[in-house]
Amino acid sequence: MGIHIIKMPDIGEGIAEVELVGWHVKVGDTVAEDQPLADVMTDKATVEIPSPVVGRVVALGGEVGEVMAVGGELIRLEVEGEGNVKPGADAPPAKAPAAAQAAATSGASREAPEPAAPEPAPARPAAAKPASRQAPAAVARQPGEKPLASPAVRKRAWDLGIELRYVHGSGPAGRILHEDLDAYLQGQGASGQARGGVAYAERNDEENVPVIGLRRKIAQKMAESKRRIPHFSYVEEIDVTELEELRAQLNLKWGESRGKLTLLPLLARAMVVALRDFPQINARYDDEAGMVTRYGAVHIGIATQSDGGLMVPVMRHAEARDLWSMAAEIGRLAQAVRTGSAGRDELSGSTITITSLGPLGGIVTTPVINHPEVGIVGVNRIVERPAFRNGAVVARKLMNLSSSFDHRVVDGMDAARFIQAVRALLEQPALLFVE
């Protein structure tokens, strides 16, 4: 038997280090050739590292959330034959918990007690969600997840002022029993007090959530953008009544054959047309080199929410796409992000970004620029309000655009003129198709 050390591979992009965001194996596991071992994250995407050999895991090279150098030891396997570690060579063991090392040294089988190592991550996650190392006093279920409990338990929980979604269930399939309510009250110090016939129990549970993986990248990216870019925001109200009527007509006529249109393809088209007169906004600023690069191609980043956090896939060459091509590409990119299958090329290279919170868009937002771009256009929700038209009060559909710009590159007047040009195109949507 020999030892085979697998090092962190160079996965391109010219990077020197990556973040370990999830393990698929643990000490004692037997792995097959090409079996996924770990997930690592670069600045742009999550990459799965497979095993080049068959072997048994002896030690893991790092903890979830650790930043590892390319070429550093990722994992150590016991293999048939000599392995790739020469006898007597100075090869320090991979970092692993003492319990795990002891289990490996004693030849513990896969049935041995599990070491205090990171939990295996699911295949190709957008970002690993590490479990808390200590069981909390209360369990937080996912929004909309209904805990299992009998009507009698539910009534008693209501009377005690206990939210069942925070109670561990010890019954079959996690069903909450009366004993679980008693245990929860004991853990909370039996501090519920009746008010108006209903009790309200104090909560003192805490949860530590490591900022790793995609969430760490988002934090770093946002901090860098705010630190390096002097933002200024500009908000304009737009009457989208005619635009929404056009969208409804297009969907009625071609929705079944070409796909449904949302507002985003129409906004993207307006930006493409308006940017022809404002090339300084379709740009990226390298502040270290003191160079602004203006692009003829319009590569629009579409800020997209995933389970792991916010990501920005890129719709390339929006200037060469019609509305349905844009809609299809936006849908494809959103699906790729939400399933964790978006590649590095799909998450880089944008020249300007659109961000939208959909129906939750609020009245005004102050979006953060996607560094090193110089502009971002934010969509707020559409509301119907009374407005004056030809001296009469009529109902109109109104929407705010909340946009931010890099004041080092984009003057306030140019930003205002750009948004006004977008506004004119959206309020008179026939102009979107006039060349």
Beta strands, then each sheet from edge to edge (+ up, - down):
strand 1: 2-7
strand 2: 17-23
strand 3: 30-31
strand 4: 36-41
strand 5: 46-50
strand 6: 55-60
strand 7: 67-69
strand 8: 73-79
strand 9: 193-195
strand 10: 198-200
strand 11: 231-239
strand 12: 283-286
strand 13: 291-294
strand 14: 300-302
strand 15: 304-305
strand 16: 310-311
strand 17: 314-315
strand 18: 352-356
strand 19: 375-389
strand 20: 392-406
sheet 1: 1+ 8- 6+ 3-
sheet 2: 5+ 4- 2+ 7-
sheet 3: 9+ 10-
sheet 4: 11+ 20- 19+ 18+ 14+ 17-
sheet 5: 12+ 13-
sheet 6: 15+ 16-
end
